[in-house]
Amino acid sequence: MSEKCKMDIMRKQRKKNTLPESKDQRITELEEQLVQALATIQRLQKLQKEVERLQAEVEELKRAGKRQAAPFARRKLVEHPKKSGAKQALYSLEHMF
C-alpha cells in the first residue's frame, strides 16, 4: 500500500472515532438552544398579549376621559325660572304708602 492510502485509512478511522461524539455533543447543544428559543418565544407571546391588553385599556381610558364632561351638560331645563333680585310686588306696595 502506498503512504497516501495509509493516510486516508488513518483519517477515516480518526473521523469515525471523533465524529459520533462531536455529533452527539452538537445535537445536545442544538436541542438546548431549541428549548431556550421556544421558552423565549412563549415569553414573547405572553408579553405581546399583555401589550395588546394594556393598549386596549389605554384607549378605553382615553375615550372615557372625553365622555366625562357630558353628564354636566344635560341639566333639566326649568319651564318657568324665577327671576333673580327683589320681587316687584314689594316695590309697588312701598310706593303706595
Rosetta blueprint (number, residue, H / E / L):
1 M L
2 S L
3 E H
4 K H
5 C H
6 K H
7 M H
8 D H
9 I H
10 M H
11 R H
12 K H
13 Q H
14 R H
15 K H
16 K H
17 N H
18 T H
19 L H
20 P H
21 E H
22 S H
23 K H
24 D H
25 Q H
26 R H
27 I H
28 T H
29 E H
30 L H
31 E H
32 E H
33 Q H
34 L H
35 V H
36 Q H
37 A H
38 L H
39 A H
40 T H
41 I H
42 Q H
43 R H
44 L H
45 Q H
46 K H
47 L H
48 Q H
49 K H
50 E H
51 V H
52 E H
53 R H
54 L H
55 Q H
56 A H
57 E H
58 V H
59 E H
60 E H
61 L H
62 K H
63 R H
64 A H
65 G H
66 K H
67 R H
68 Q L
69 A L
70 A H
71 P H
72 F H
73 A H
74 R L
75 R L
76 K L
77 L L
78 V L
79 E L
80 H L
81 P L
82 K L
83 K L
84 S L
85 G L
86 A L
87 K L
88 Q H
89 A H
90 L H
91 Y H
92 S H
93 L H
94 E H
95 H H
96 M H
97 F L
